[in-house]
Amino acid sequence: MKTFLKKNLFAFFILIAFCFSSCSRKQKNENSFTDKNKITVGFSIDTLAIERWQRDLDVFMATVRSLNADVIVQNAGNSVEEQKRQLMYLMERNVNAIVILPKDAESLKDEVEKIRAKNIPVIAYDRLIRNTNVDLYISVDSTKVGSLMAEKMKSITGTKNWICILGPKEDFNMTMIQNGIQSSIKNHGPVITDVFYTEGWDYDLAKQKMVDIITNGIIPDAIICGNDAVADAVLSVLHVYYPDRHIPVCGQDADIAACQNITHGFQDFTIYKPITLLAEKAAEYAVRIGKGESAESIAATGATIDNGYAQIPCILLEPEVVTKENIDRVIIDSGFHTHSEVYME
């Protein structure tokens, strides 16, 4: 009898162990299946040295993760060659979609072609990638940014002599901004006496250009800058050479320093771009495209942009002028910056 009980107990424990083992294997296989099929988005970013890119990245990553997807970020450190290497790394990781904030609009043709040959969709973020077939371009309307700059500056200075100190030519947004400015002043506006492109967004170069202009005896009636950091560099020179004279200056991005300069009357205006919405939408669309949805269905308005290769589906968000009069509504009420940050309380 004891032998019979022992044998039955032994068989019972073997059965229990088998069941646990089977369940464990089943759970492990289910987890492996889930992980294997989870969407992963690659994000290749030119640099984090510019204030706004860290904001874009934080929002983008949080949104991707909120959609139950993973994200792999690569920071090129302001280097075209490094960005090319990192794009190949993302391709080798076999991510489901790659979002690119390009260092140089013209330099990523080969890499994009290789990525798309592996059926990995590519989204150009904020800056257009030229002369290759990307799936989607999402940005703020940079041509509209330029026209807003010109129209607002005309209302301040009238038809006088302006200079433009922009970002690098390799950033195609600068071309679109310049197109917007020119279309707004054509035949009935001020004369732009000088256009300077700040290579590599090197603000010391922008500062030196402003010094050269002033020491050559040129006093512009207005200065349009490629972004707010360039505007801040320009203002630092004007404060030294013309502490008692106001020369209108504008930029874009609504950086915290620019907002503070506006409230103090140093900078006349900036162009606010809905960066939070832009990063959220880019993340959402990357996940959707990574799951197989077409870019054309996402860009439902049918809007396209010519990137030199084809008409690329695009989504362009609307910018807005920010002045001392509306900064509370546009910047503070939206949560872009806090009241204490803007007014340095």
Salt bridges, closest charged atoms under 4 A:
ASP46 OD2 - ARG127 NH1 2.82
ASP56 OD2 - ARG52 NH2 2.61
ASP70 OD1 - LYS38 NZ 3.47
GLU81 OE2 - LYS84 NZ 3.70
GLU82 OE1 - ARG85 NH2 2.75
GLU106 OE2 - ARG130 NE 3.00
GLU113 OE2 - LYS109 NZ 2.69
ASP126 OD1 - ARG52 NH1 3.28
ASP135 OD1 - ARG116 NE 2.97
GLU151 OE2 - LYS154 NZ 3.40
GLU170 OE2 - LYS103 NZ 2.91
ASP171 OD2 - ARG127 NE 3.09
ASP194 OD2 - LYS209 NZ 2.80
ASP253 OD1 - ARG52 NH1 3.86
ASP253 OD1 - LYS273 NZ 3.18
ASP268 OD1 - HIS246 NE2 2.88
GLU284 OE1 - LYS281 NZ 3.58
GLU284 OE2 - ARG288 NH1 2.76
GLU293 OE2 - ARG288 NH2 2.69
GLU318 OE1 - LYS144 NZ 2.66
GLU320 OE2 - ARG329 NH2 2.74
GLU341 OE1 - HIS337 ND1 3.81
GLU345 OE2 - HIS339 ND1 2.94
